[in-house]
């Protein structure tokens, strides 16, 4: 049974990743400086590995589909914790921003609706490797803060 669940989750993640190539930009509120990025009313794709997430809904990691008041991801400055972030407009066919290989970054989303996956199958988890995160959602507001050491 768990094997079928893992296959379903993998299929869902791959299907969602495939749709990102068709999503894009339209009119949206945005503000950004070299360290901080802010957008309103956008679709967001976050995937990678991290040890720290925060959530407005109590869920037992793994897969969650639904709404949350807030959702956060904190990525430390270690080689094993890295995420990819794509910010897309809610309307299809235009990408706003893509941030790859982000470490030492905090992402905070408010008014979130979508698909959330955090964790890994028991047979694939190794304690030194952070769990996988996959988030594909529509957000009312998103803040991305880059934390640079030594500044």
N, CA, C and O atoms as a GROMACS GRO file, in nm:
protein
  604
    1UNK      N    1   0.082  -0.120   0.000
    1UNK     CA    2   0.000   0.000   0.000
    1UNK      C    3   0.086   0.127   0.000
    1UNK      O    4   0.058   0.223  -0.071
    2UNK      N    5   0.194   0.125   0.082
    2UNK     CA    6   0.282   0.242   0.090
    2UNK      C    7   0.353   0.264  -0.043
    2UNK      O    8   0.380   0.378  -0.081
    3UNK      N    9   0.385   0.157  -0.113
    3UNK     CA   10   0.451   0.168  -0.242
    3UNK      C   11   0.360   0.240  -0.344
    3UNK      O   12   0.408   0.322  -0.422
    4UNK      N   13   0.229   0.207  -0.343
    4UNK     CA   14   0.135   0.274  -0.432
    4UNK      C   15   0.122   0.421  -0.396
    4UNK      O   16   0.112   0.506  -0.485
    5UNK      N   17   0.122   0.452  -0.267
    5UNK     CA   18   0.114   0.591  -0.222
    5UNK      C   19   0.237   0.668  -0.268
    5UNK      O   20   0.225   0.781  -0.316
    6UNK      N   21   0.355   0.608  -0.253
    6UNK     CA   22   0.478   0.674  -0.297
    6UNK      C   23   0.477   0.698  -0.447
    6UNK      O   24   0.520   0.804  -0.493
    7UNK      N   25   0.428   0.602  -0.525
    7UNK     CA   26   0.419   0.620  -0.670
    7UNK      C   27   0.322   0.731  -0.705
    7UNK      O   28   0.349   0.810  -0.795
    8UNK      N   29   0.209   0.739  -0.633
    8UNK     CA   30   0.111   0.845  -0.657
    8UNK      C   31   0.172   0.982  -0.629
    8UNK      O   32   0.155   1.075  -0.707
    9UNK      N   33   0.243   0.993  -0.518
    9UNK     CA   34   0.306   1.120  -0.480
    9UNK      C   35   0.410   1.158  -0.586
    9UNK      O   36   0.416   1.274  -0.626
   10UNK      N   37   0.492   1.063  -0.630
   10UNK     CA   38   0.592   1.091  -0.732
   10UNK      C   39   0.526   1.136  -0.862
   10UNK      O   40   0.572   1.230  -0.925
   11UNK      N   41   0.417   1.070  -0.901
   11UNK     CA   42   0.345   1.108  -1.022
   11UNK      C   43   0.290   1.249  -1.010
   11UNK      O   44   0.298   1.328  -1.104
   12UNK      N   45   0.233   1.282  -0.893
   12UNK     CA   46   0.178   1.415  -0.869
   12UNK      C   47   0.286   1.522  -0.878
   12UNK      O   48   0.265   1.627  -0.939
   13UNK      N   49   0.402   1.495  -0.819
   13UNK     CA   50   0.513   1.590  -0.822
   13UNK      C   51   0.562   1.610  -0.966
   13UNK      O   52   0.583   1.723  -1.009
   14UNK      N   53   0.579   1.502  -1.040
   14UNK     CA   54   0.626   1.514  -1.179
   14UNK      C   55   0.526   1.586  -1.267
   14UNK      O   56   0.566   1.665  -1.353
   15UNK      N   57   0.397   1.561  -1.248
   15UNK     CA   58   0.296   1.631  -1.326
   15UNK      C   59   0.298   1.781  -1.296
   15UNK      O   60   0.287   1.863  -1.386
   16UNK      N   61   0.312   1.815  -1.169
   16UNK     CA   62   0.316   1.955  -1.131
   16UNK      C   63   0.439   2.025  -1.187
   16UNK      O   64   0.432   2.140  -1.230
   17UNK      N   65   0.553   1.956  -1.186
   17UNK     CA   66   0.675   2.014  -1.242
   17UNK      C   67   0.660   2.037  -1.392
   17UNK      O   68   0.711   2.136  -1.445
   18UNK      N   69   0.592   1.948  -1.460
   18UNK     CA   70   0.571   1.963  -1.603
   18UNK      C   71   0.487   2.084  -1.637
   18UNK      O   72   0.509   2.146  -1.741
   19UNK      N   73   0.392   2.118  -1.552
   19UNK     CA   74   0.306   2.233  -1.581
   19UNK      C   75   0.378   2.365  -1.565
   19UNK      O   76   0.335   2.466  -1.621
   20UNK      N   77   0.488   2.368  -1.489
   20UNK     CA   78   0.556   2.495  -1.467
   20UNK      C   79   0.616   2.552  -1.594
   20UNK      O   80   0.634   2.674  -1.604
   21UNK      N   81   0.647   2.467  -1.690
   21UNK     CA   82   0.703   2.520  -1.814
   21UNK      C   83   0.600   2.598  -1.894
   21UNK      O   84   0.636   2.670  -1.988
   22UNK      N   85   0.472   2.586  -1.858
   22UNK     CA   86   0.367   2.657  -1.930
   22UNK      C   87   0.313   2.779  -1.854
   22UNK      O   88   0.227   2.851  -1.904
   23UNK      N   89   0.363   2.802  -1.734
   23UNK     CA   90   0.310   2.912  -1.654
   23UNK      C   91   0.392   3.039  -1.670
   23UNK      O   92   0.512   3.032  -1.698
   24UNK      N   93   0.328   3.156  -1.654
   24UNK     CA   94   0.400   3.280  -1.673
   24UNK      C   95   0.342   3.406  -1.612
   24UNK      O   96   0.256   3.400  -1.524
   25UNK      N   97   0.391   3.523  -1.660
   25UNK     CA   98   0.372   3.655  -1.600
   25UNK      C   99   0.257   3.734  -1.658
   25UNK      O  100   0.225   3.722  -1.776
   26UNK      N  101   0.197   3.816  -1.575
   26UNK     CA  102   0.098   3.913  -1.619
   26UNK      C  103   0.112   4.030  -1.522
   26UNK      O  104   0.220   4.050  -1.467
   27UNK      N  105   0.006   4.106  -1.500
   27UNK     CA  106   0.014   4.220  -1.407
   27UNK      C  107   0.016   4.169  -1.264
   27UNK      O  108  -0.073   4.094  -1.225
   28UNK      N  109   0.114   4.209  -1.187
   28UNK     CA  110   0.123   4.168  -1.047
   28UNK      C  111   0.198   4.276  -0.970
   28UNK      O  112   0.280   4.349  -1.026
   29UNK      N  113   0.170   4.285  -0.841
   29UNK     CA  114   0.243   4.379  -0.758
   29UNK      C  115   0.374   4.316  -0.718
   29UNK      O  116   0.379   4.199  -0.681
   30UNK      N  117   0.481   4.392  -0.726
   30UNK     CA  118   0.611   4.338  -0.691
   30UNK      C  119   0.701   4.448  -0.638
   30UNK      O  120   0.691   4.564  -0.677
   31UNK      N  121   0.789   4.407  -0.549
   31UNK     CA  122   0.892   4.496  -0.498
   31UNK      C  123   1.014   4.410  -0.472
   31UNK      O  124   1.002   4.299  -0.420
   32UNK      N  125   1.130   4.461  -0.509
   32UNK     CA  126   1.248   4.382  -0.480
   32UNK      C  127   1.372   4.469  -0.468
   32UNK      O  128   1.384   4.573  -0.533
   33UNK      N  129   1.462   4.423  -0.384
   33UNK     CA  130   1.594   4.481  -0.374
   33UNK      C  131   1.692   4.364  -0.377
   33UNK      O  132   1.646   4.250  -0.382
   34UNK      N  133   1.821   4.385  -0.374
   34UNK     CA  134   1.913   4.273  -0.389
   34UNK      C  135   1.895   4.160  -0.287
   34UNK      O  136   1.926   4.045  -0.317
   35UNK      N  137   1.846   4.191  -0.167
   35UNK     CA  138   1.832   4.088  -0.065
   35UNK      C  139   1.690   4.038  -0.047
   35UNK      O  140   1.671   3.922  -0.010
   36UNK      N  141   1.589   4.120  -0.071
   36UNK     CA  142   1.451   4.084  -0.041
   36UNK      C  143   1.363   4.094  -0.165
   36UNK      O  144   1.380   4.184  -0.248
   37UNK      N  145   1.269   4.000  -0.176
   37UNK     CA  146   1.176   3.997  -0.289
   37UNK      C  147   1.036   3.985  -0.232
   37UNK      O  148   1.013   3.907  -0.139
   38UNK      N  149   0.941   4.060  -0.288
   38UNK     CA  150   0.802   4.057  -0.244
   38UNK      C  151   0.710   4.057  -0.365
   38UNK      O  152   0.728   4.137  -0.457
   39UNK      N  153   0.612   3.967  -0.365
   39UNK     CA  154   0.511   3.962  -0.470
   39UNK      C  155   0.374   3.938  -0.409
   39UNK      O  156   0.362   3.884  -0.299
   40UNK      N  157   0.272   3.980  -0.481
   40UNK     CA  158   0.133   3.954  -0.442
   40UNK      C  159   0.063   3.880  -0.554
   40UNK      O  160   0.092   3.900  -0.671
   41UNK      N  161  -0.032   3.793  -0.515
   41UNK     CA  162  -0.120   3.724  -0.608
   41UNK      C  163  -0.043   3.651  -0.718
   41UNK      O  164  -0.061   3.679  -0.836
   42UNK      N  165   0.043   3.556  -0.678
   42UNK     CA  166   0.123   3.480  -0.772
   42UNK      C  167   0.113   3.330  -0.742
   42UNK      O  168   0.065   3.289  -0.636
   43UNK      N  169   0.159   3.252  -0.837
   43UNK     CA  170   0.172   3.108  -0.817
   43UNK      C  171   0.320   3.081  -0.792
   43UNK      O  172   0.406   3.141  -0.855
   44UNK      N  173   0.347   2.990  -0.698
   44UNK     CA  174   0.485   2.966  -0.655
   44UNK      C  175   0.516   2.816  -0.663
   44UNK      O  176   0.434   2.732  -0.628
   45UNK      N  177   0.636   2.787  -0.710
   45UNK     CA  178   0.687   2.650  -0.708
   45UNK      C  179   0.817   2.652  -0.630
   45UNK      O  180   0.911   2.725  -0.664
   46UNK      N  181   0.824   2.572  -0.524
   46UNK     CA  182   0.944   2.560  -0.442
   46UNK      C  183   0.977   2.412  -0.434
   46UNK      O  184   0.891   2.331  -0.396
   47UNK      N  185   1.099   2.375  -0.469
   47UNK     CA  186   1.140   2.236  -0.448
   47UNK      C  187   1.288   2.231  -0.417
   47UNK      O  188   1.366   2.317  -0.460
   48UNK      N  189   1.326   2.130  -0.343
   48UNK     CA  190   1.464   2.113  -0.302
   48UNK      C  191   1.472   2.034  -0.174
   48UNK      O  192   1.394   1.942  -0.151
   49UNK      N  193   1.568   2.070  -0.088
   49UNK     CA  194   1.586   2.002   0.041
   49UNK      C  195   1.607   2.106   0.151
   49UNK      O  196   1.685   2.200   0.136
   50UNK      N  197   1.536   2.087   0.260
   50UNK     CA  198   1.552   2.173   0.378
   50UNK      C  199   1.507   2.098   0.502
   50UNK      O  200   1.430   2.002   0.494
   51UNK      N  201   1.555   2.142   0.616
   51UNK     CA  202   1.515   2.079   0.743
   51UNK      C  203   1.406   2.159   0.815
   51UNK      O  204   1.347   2.107   0.910
   52UNK      N  205   1.378   2.282   0.773
   52UNK     CA  206   1.289   2.368   0.851
   52UNK      C  207   1.174   2.422   0.767
   52UNK      O  208   1.195   2.488   0.665
   53UNK      N  209   1.050   2.392   0.812
   53UNK     CA  210   0.932   2.452   0.751
   53UNK      C  211   0.840   2.498   0.864
   53UNK      O  212   0.848   2.447   0.976
   54UNK      N  213   0.754   2.595   0.835
   54UNK     CA  214   0.651   2.637   0.929
   54UNK      C  215   0.518   2.633   0.854
   54UNK      O  216   0.513   2.655   0.733
   55UNK      N  217   0.413   2.606   0.928
   55UNK     CA  218   0.284   2.588   0.862
   55UNK      C  219   0.172   2.638   0.952
   55UNK      O  220   0.178   2.626   1.074
   56UNK      N  221   0.068   2.695   0.889
   56UNK     CA  222  -0.049   2.742   0.962
   56UNK      C  223  -0.148   2.632   0.990
   56UNK      O  224  -0.245   2.654   1.063
   57UNK      N  225  -0.126   2.513   0.934
   57UNK     CA  226  -0.216   2.400   0.953
   57UNK      C  227  -0.133   2.284   1.007
   57UNK      O  228  -0.028   2.251   0.950
   58UNK      N  229  -0.177   2.220   1.116
   58UNK     CA  230  -0.102   2.105   1.165
   58UNK      C  231  -0.118   1.987   1.069
   58UNK      O  232  -0.229   1.939   1.048
   59UNK      N  233  -0.009   1.941   1.013
   59UNK     CA  234  -0.013   1.822   0.927
   59UNK      C  235   0.112   1.742   0.951
   59UNK      O  236   0.214   1.797   0.992
   60UNK      N  237   0.106   1.617   0.927
   60UNK     CA  238   0.217   1.528   0.961
   60UNK      C  239   0.312   1.510   0.844
   60UNK      O  240   0.338   1.398   0.799
   61UNK      N  241   0.362   1.622   0.796
   61UNK     CA  242   0.457   1.623   0.686
   61UNK      C  243   0.397   1.546   0.569
   61UNK      O  244   0.275   1.546   0.552
   62UNK      N  245   0.477   1.483   0.489
   62UNK     CA  246   0.433   1.413   0.369
   62UNK      C  247   0.346   1.502   0.281
   62UNK      O  248   0.382   1.617   0.257
   63UNK      N  249   0.233   1.451   0.232
   63UNK     CA  250   0.152   1.523   0.134
   63UNK      C  251   0.034   1.595   0.200
   63UNK      O  252  -0.035   1.537   0.284
   64UNK      N  253   0.013   1.721   0.162
   64UNK     CA  254  -0.103   1.798   0.206
   64UNK      C  255  -0.154   1.877   0.088
   64UNK      O  256  -0.077   1.947   0.021
   65UNK      N  257  -0.283   1.867   0.060
   65UNK     CA  258  -0.345   1.943  -0.048
   65UNK      C  259  -0.456   2.026   0.016
   65UNK      O  260  -0.548   1.970   0.076
   66UNK      N  261  -0.449   2.157   0.003
   66UNK     CA  262  -0.550   2.242   0.064
   66UNK      C  263  -0.500   2.384   0.087
   66UNK      O  264  -0.407   2.430   0.021
   67UNK      N  265  -0.565   2.452   0.183
   67UNK     CA  266  -0.534   2.592   0.214
   67UNK      C  267  -0.463   2.605   0.348
   67UNK      O  268  -0.487   2.528   0.440
   68UNK      N  269  -0.375   2.702   0.356
   68UNK     CA  270  -0.307   2.735   0.481
   68UNK      C  271  -0.303   2.887   0.493
   68UNK      O  272  -0.294   2.958   0.393
   69UNK      N  273  -0.309   2.936   0.617
   69UNK     CA  274  -0.301   3.080   0.636
   69UNK      C  275  -0.160   3.130   0.607
   69UNK      O  276  -0.143   3.240   0.555
   70UNK      N  277  -0.060   3.050   0.641
   70UNK     CA  278   0.079   3.085   0.611
   70UNK      C  279   0.161   2.958   0.594
   70UNK      O  280   0.124   2.851   0.641
   71UNK      N  281   0.273   2.974   0.526
   71UNK     CA  282   0.366   2.862   0.508
   71UNK      C  283   0.504   2.923   0.492
   71UNK      O  284   0.522   3.020   0.419
   72UNK      N  285   0.601   2.867   0.560
   72UNK     CA  286   0.736   2.920   0.554
   72UNK      C  287   0.840   2.812   0.532
   72UNK      O  288   0.822   2.697   0.572
   73UNK      N  289   0.949   2.850   0.468
   73UNK     CA  290   1.061   2.761   0.443
   73UNK      C  291   1.188   2.835   0.483
   73UNK      O  292   1.210   2.948   0.439
   74UNK      N  293   1.270   2.774   0.565
   74UNK     CA  294   1.399   2.832   0.603
   74UNK      C  295   1.509   2.740   0.553
   74UNK      O  296   1.510   2.621   0.584
   75UNK      N  297   1.600   2.795   0.476
   75UNK     CA  298   1.709   2.716   0.418
   75UNK      C  299   1.840   2.767   0.477
   75UNK      O  300   1.873   2.885   0.463
   76UNK      N  301   1.913   2.678   0.542
   76UNK     CA  302   2.039   2.721   0.605
   76UNK      C  303   2.152   2.724   0.503
   76UNK      O  304   2.133   2.690   0.386
   77UNK      N  305   2.268   2.763   0.548
   77UNK     CA  306   2.384   2.779   0.461
   77UNK      C  307   2.471   2.653   0.464
   77UNK      O  308   2.592   2.662   0.486
   78UNK      N  309   2.410   2.537   0.442
   78UNK     CA  310   2.484   2.412   0.435
   78UNK      C  311   2.471   2.357   0.293
   78UNK      O  312   2.371   2.382   0.227
   79UNK      N  313   2.569   2.283   0.246
   79UNK     CA  314   2.564   2.232   0.109
   79UNK      C  315   2.445   2.140   0.082
   79UNK      O  316   2.400   2.129  -0.032
   80UNK      N  317   2.394   2.074   0.184
   80UNK     CA  318   2.284   1.979   0.163
   80UNK      C  319   2.147   2.046   0.160
   80UNK      O  320   2.050   1.984   0.117
   81UNK      N  321   2.136   2.172   0.204
   81UNK     CA  322   2.008   2.242   0.203
   81UNK      C  323   2.007   2.347   0.093
   81UNK      O  324   2.073   2.450   0.102
   82UNK      N  325   1.932   2.318  -0.013
   82UNK     CA  326   1.921   2.407  -0.128
   82UNK      C  327   1.780   2.394  -0.184
   82UNK      O  328   1.727   2.284  -0.192
   83UNK      N  329   1.720   2.506  -0.223
   83UNK     CA  330   1.588   2.502  -0.287
   83UNK      C  331   1.590   2.582  -0.417
   83UNK      O  332   1.672   2.672  -0.436
   84UNK      N  333   1.499   2.547  -0.505
   84UNK     CA  334   1.474   2.620  -0.629
   84UNK      C  335   1.340   2.689  -0.609
   84UNK      O  336   1.246   2.627  -0.559
   85UNK      N  337   1.329   2.815  -0.647
   85UNK     CA  338   1.204   2.890  -0.630
   85UNK      C  339   1.166   2.950  -0.765
   85UNK      O  340   1.245   3.022  -0.826
   86UNK      N  341   1.045   2.921  -0.810
   86UNK     CA  342   0.993   2.984  -0.932
   86UNK      C  343   0.868   3.060  -0.894
   86UNK      O  344   0.776   3.005  -0.832
   87UNK      N  345   0.863   3.187  -0.932
   87UNK     CA  346   0.746   3.270  -0.906
   87UNK      C  347   0.678   3.291  -1.040
   87UNK      O  348   0.738   3.341  -1.135
   88UNK      N  349   0.552   3.253  -1.046
   88UNK     CA  350   0.476   3.256  -1.171
   88UNK      C  351   0.349   3.333  -1.148
   88UNK      O  352   0.299   3.339  -1.036
   89UNK      N  353   0.296   3.393  -1.252
   89UNK     CA  354   0.167   3.460  -1.236
   89UNK      C  355   0.058   3.356  -1.230
   89UNK      O  356   0.076   3.245  -1.278
   90UNK      N  357  -0.054   3.390  -1.171
   90UNK     CA  358  -0.166   3.298  -1.158
   90UNK      C  359  -0.221   3.258  -1.294
   90UNK      O  360  -0.276   3.149  -1.309
   91UNK      N  361  -0.208   3.345  -1.394
   91UNK     CA  362  -0.255   3.314  -1.528
   91UNK      C  363  -0.145   3.239  -1.602
   91UNK      O  364  -0.027   3.270  -1.583
   92UNK      N  365  -0.179   3.142  -1.686
   92UNK     CA  366  -0.078   3.060  -1.753
   92UNK      C  367   0.009   3.138  -1.852
   92UNK      O  368  -0.027   3.246  -1.900
   93UNK      N  369   0.121   3.080  -1.880
   93UNK     CA  370   0.213   3.114  -1.989
   93UNK      C  371   0.315   3.224  -1.966
   93UNK      O  372   0.377   3.267  -2.063
   94UNK      N  373   0.338   3.272  -1.845
   94UNK     CA  374   0.446   3.370  -1.827
   94UNK      C  375   0.513   3.356  -1.690
   94UNK      O  376   0.446   3.358  -1.587
   95UNK      N  377   0.645   3.340  -1.691
   95UNK     CA  378   0.722   3.328  -1.568
   95UNK      C  379   0.767   3.466  -1.524
   95UNK      O  380   0.808   3.548  -1.607
   96UNK      N  381   0.759   3.494  -1.394
   96UNK     CA  382   0.803   3.622  -1.340
   96UNK      C  383   0.950   3.615  -1.300
   96UNK      O  384   1.031   3.696  -1.345
   97UNK      N  385   0.984   3.520  -1.216
   97UNK     CA  386   1.120   3.513  -1.162
   97UNK      C  387   1.154   3.370  -1.126
   97UNK      O  388   1.068   3.294  -1.082
   98UNK      N  389   1.277   3.334  -1.147
   98UNK     CA  390   1.325   3.202  -1.110
   98UNK      C  391   1.452   3.220  -1.029
   98UNK      O  392   1.546   3.286  -1.074
   99UNK      N  393   1.455   3.162  -0.912
   99UNK     CA  394   1.571   3.171  -0.824
   99UNK      C  395   1.623   3.030  -0.803
   99UNK      O  396   1.555   2.948  -0.741
  100UNK      N  397   1.741   3.001  -0.852
  100UNK     CA  398   1.791   2.865  -0.841
  100UNK      C  399   1.903   2.855  -0.737
  100UNK      O  400   1.973   2.952  -0.707
  101UNK      N  401   1.916   2.735  -0.684
  101UNK     CA  402   2.019   2.703  -0.586
  101UNK      C  403   2.026   2.803  -0.472
  101UNK      O  404   2.132   2.857  -0.440
  102UNK      N  405   1.911   2.827  -0.410
  102UNK     CA  406   1.905   2.923  -0.299
  102UNK      C  407   1.939   2.853  -0.168
  102UNK      O  408   1.874   2.754  -0.131
  103UNK      N  409   2.040   2.903  -0.098
  103UNK     CA  410   2.069   2.860   0.038
  103UNK      C  411   2.074   2.987   0.122
  103UNK      O  412   2.082   3.098   0.069
  104UNK      N  413   2.068   2.970   0.253
  104UNK     CA  414   2.069   3.083   0.344
  104UNK      C  415   1.957   3.182   0.311
  104UNK      O  416   1.979   3.302   0.300
  105UNK      N  417   1.836   3.128   0.294
  105UNK     CA  418   1.720   3.205   0.250
  105UNK      C  419   1.597   3.167   0.332
  105UNK      O  420   1.580   3.052   0.371
  106UNK      N  421   1.512   3.266   0.357
  106UNK     CA  422   1.382   3.241   0.421
  106UNK      C  423   1.273   3.279   0.323
  106UNK      O  424   1.279   3.384   0.260
  107UNK      N  425   1.172   3.194   0.312
  107UNK     CA  426   1.057   3.219   0.226
  107UNK      C  427   0.934   3.217   0.316
  107UNK      O  428   0.913   3.120   0.390
  108UNK      N  429   0.853   3.322   0.310
  108UNK     CA  430   0.731   3.328   0.390
  108UNK      C  431   0.614   3.358   0.296
  108UNK      O  432   0.618   3.456   0.222
  109UNK      N  433   0.511   3.273   0.300
  109UNK     CA  434   0.394   3.290   0.213
  109UNK      C  435   0.269   3.305   0.298
  109UNK      O  436   0.256   3.241   0.402
  110UNK      N  437   0.180   3.390   0.255
  110UNK     CA  438   0.055   3.417   0.327
  110UNK      C  439  -0.062   3.393   0.232
  110UNK      O  440  -0.055   3.427   0.114
  111UNK      N  441  -0.172   3.335   0.285
  111UNK     CA  442  -0.289   3.305   0.203
  111UNK      C  443  -0.257   3.202   0.098
  111UNK      O  444  -0.266   3.230  -0.022
  112UNK      N  445  -0.220   3.084   0.140
  112UNK     CA  446  -0.163   2.982   0.052
  112UNK      C  447  -0.265   2.872   0.022
  112UNK      O  448  -0.331   2.822   0.113
  113UNK      N  449  -0.278   2.835  -0.106
  113UNK     CA  450  -0.364   2.724  -0.147
  113UNK      C  451  -0.289   2.641  -0.248
  113UNK      O  452  -0.243   2.694  -0.350
  114UNK      N  453  -0.275   2.510  -0.223
  114UNK     CA  454  -0.204   2.428  -0.321
  114UNK      C  455  -0.165   2.292  -0.270
  114UNK      O  456  -0.230   2.234  -0.183
  115UNK      N  457  -0.055   2.241  -0.327
  115UNK     CA  458  -0.002   2.108  -0.297
  115UNK      C  459   0.128   2.126  -0.221
  115UNK      O  460   0.216   2.201  -0.263
  116UNK      N  461   0.140   2.056  -0.109
  116UNK     CA  462   0.258   2.065  -0.024
  116UNK      C  463   0.309   1.924   0.002
  116UNK      O  464   0.231   1.836   0.039
  117UNK      N  465   0.438   1.901  -0.016
  117UNK     CA  466   0.499   1.773   0.017
  117UNK      C  467   0.628   1.801   0.091
  117UNK      O  468   0.710   1.880   0.047
  118UNK      N  469   0.644   1.734   0.205
  118UNK     CA  470   0.766   1.750   0.283
  118UNK      C  471   0.798   1.617   0.347
  118UNK      O  472   0.716   1.560   0.417
  119UNK      N  473   0.917   1.568   0.323
  119UNK     CA  474   0.959   1.441   0.381
  119UNK      C  475   1.013   1.349   0.275
  119UNK      O  476   1.048   1.391   0.165
  120UNK      N  477   1.020   1.222   0.310
  120UNK     CA  478   1.064   1.120   0.215
  120UNK      C  479   1.019   0.985   0.267
  120UNK      O  480   0.986   0.970   0.385
  121UNK      N  481   1.019   0.888   0.180
  121UNK     CA  482   0.984   0.752   0.221
  121UNK      C  483   1.086   0.698   0.320
  121UNK      O  484   1.204   0.730   0.310
  122UNK      N  485   1.042   0.619   0.414
  122UNK     CA  486   1.131   0.566   0.518
  122UNK      C  487   1.254   0.497   0.460
  122UNK      O  488   1.364   0.511   0.514
  123UNK      N  489   1.238   0.424   0.352
  123UNK     CA  490   1.351   0.350   0.296
  123UNK      C  491   1.452   0.442   0.229
  123UNK      O  492   1.567   0.402   0.209
  124UNK      N  493   1.412   0.565   0.193
  124UNK     CA  494   1.502   0.656   0.124
  124UNK      C  495   1.564   0.761   0.215
  124UNK      O  496   1.654   0.833   0.172
  125UNK      N  497   1.520   0.772   0.338
  125UNK     CA  498   1.569   0.876   0.428
  125UNK      C  499   1.704   0.839   0.489
  125UNK      O  500   1.723   0.727   0.536
  126UNK      N  501   1.793   0.932   0.487
  126UNK     CA  502   1.922   0.920   0.554
  126UNK      C  503   1.931   1.040   0.645
  126UNK      O  504   1.906   1.152   0.602
  127UNK      N  505   1.967   1.020   0.769
  127UNK     CA  506   1.960   1.128   0.868
  127UNK      C  507   2.045   1.250   0.832
  127UNK      O  508   2.011   1.361   0.875
  128UNK      N  509   2.151   1.235   0.756
  128UNK     CA  510   2.237   1.348   0.723
  128UNK      C  511   2.188   1.426   0.602
  128UNK      O  512   2.238   1.535   0.574
  129UNK      N  513   2.091   1.372   0.530
  129UNK     CA  514   2.037   1.440   0.412
  129UNK      C  515   1.901   1.499   0.448
  129UNK      O  516   1.814   1.426   0.495
  130UNK      N  517   1.881   1.630   0.428
  130UNK     CA  518   1.752   1.692   0.464
  130UNK      C  519   1.637   1.636   0.381
  130UNK      O  520   1.658   1.590   0.269
  131UNK      N  521   1.515   1.640   0.436
  131UNK     CA  522   1.398   1.594   0.362
  131UNK      C  523   1.370   1.679   0.238
  131UNK      O  524   1.411   1.795   0.230
  132UNK      N  525   1.302   1.618   0.145
  132UNK     CA  526   1.263   1.685   0.021
  132UNK      C  527   1.142   1.775   0.049
  132UNK      O  528   1.054   1.739   0.126
  133UNK      N  529   1.141   1.891  -0.014
  133UNK     CA  530   1.024   1.978  -0.007
  133UNK      C  531   0.977   2.006  -0.150
  133UNK      O  532   1.057   2.031  -0.240
  134UNK      N  533   0.847   2.002  -0.167
  134UNK     CA  534   0.784   2.037  -0.294
  134UNK      C  535   0.658   2.114  -0.262
  134UNK      O  536   0.569   2.062  -0.194
  135UNK      N  537   0.648   2.237  -0.310
  135UNK     CA  538   0.530   2.321  -0.288
  135UNK      C  539   0.490   2.380  -0.422
  135UNK      O  540   0.571   2.445  -0.489
  136UNK      N  541   0.366   2.359  -0.461
  136UNK     CA  542   0.312   2.422  -0.582
  136UNK      C  543   0.180   2.483  -0.539
  136UNK      O  544   0.083   2.412  -0.513
  137UNK      N  545   0.175   2.618  -0.530
  137UNK     CA  546   0.058   2.681  -0.470
  137UNK      C  547   0.036   2.821  -0.525
  137UNK      O  548   0.123   2.881  -0.588
  138UNK      N  549  -0.083   2.871  -0.498
  138UNK     CA  550  -0.115   3.011  -0.525
  138UNK      C  551  -0.107   3.084  -0.392
  138UNK      O  552  -0.159   3.036  -0.291
  139UNK      N  553  -0.042   3.201  -0.390
  139UNK     CA  554  -0.026   3.276  -0.265
  139UNK      C  555  -0.079   3.418  -0.283
  139UNK      O  556  -0.071   3.475  -0.392
  140UNK      N  557  -0.133   3.472  -0.174
  140UNK     CA  558  -0.173   3.613  -0.175
  140UNK      C  559  -0.050   3.703  -0.165
  140UNK      O  560  -0.040   3.805  -0.233
  141UNK      N  561   0.045   3.663  -0.079
  141UNK     CA  562   0.168   3.741  -0.060
  141UNK      C  563   0.285   3.647  -0.037
  141UNK      O  564   0.270   3.543   0.028
  142UNK      N  565   0.402   3.683  -0.091
  142UNK     CA  566   0.523   3.604  -0.067
  142UNK      C  567   0.640   3.700  -0.044
  142UNK      O  568   0.656   3.799  -0.114
  143UNK      N  569   0.720   3.667   0.057
  143UNK     CA  570   0.843   3.740   0.088
  143UNK      C  571   0.957   3.641   0.080
  143UNK      O  572   0.947   3.531   0.134
  144UNK      N  573   1.066   3.678   0.013
  144UNK     CA  574   1.185   3.595   0.008
  144UNK      C  575   1.300   3.681   0.060
  144UNK      O  576   1.334   3.784   0.003
  145UNK      N  577   1.360   3.636   0.170
  145UNK     CA  578   1.468   3.711   0.235
  145UNK      C  579   1.598   3.633   0.218
  145UNK      O  580   1.606   3.517   0.260
  146UNK      N  581   1.697   3.694   0.159
  146UNK     CA  582   1.828   3.633   0.150
  146UNK      C  583   1.911   3.679   0.269
  146UNK      O  584   1.917   3.798   0.299
  147UNK      N  585   1.972   3.585   0.335
  147UNK     CA  586   2.053   3.617   0.452
  147UNK      C  587   2.198   3.591   0.415
  147UNK      O  588   2.239   3.477   0.394
  148UNK      N  589   2.275   3.696   0.406
  148UNK     CA  590   2.416   3.682   0.368
  148UNK      C  591   2.502   3.696   0.491
  148UNK      O  592   2.493   3.796   0.562
  149UNK      N  593   2.584   3.596   0.518
  149UNK     CA  594   2.671   3.603   0.635
  149UNK      C  595   2.782   3.705   0.610
  149UNK      O  596   2.830   3.721   0.498
  150UNK      N  597   2.822   3.770   0.715
  150UNK     CA  598   2.931   3.866   0.708
  150UNK      C  599   2.890   4.004   0.655
  150UNK      O  600   2.977   4.085   0.625
  151UNK      N  601   2.761   4.032   0.644
  151UNK     CA  602   2.718   4.164   0.597
  151UNK      C  603   2.643   4.237   0.706
  151UNK      O  604   2.598   4.350   0.686
   0.00000   0.00000   0.00000
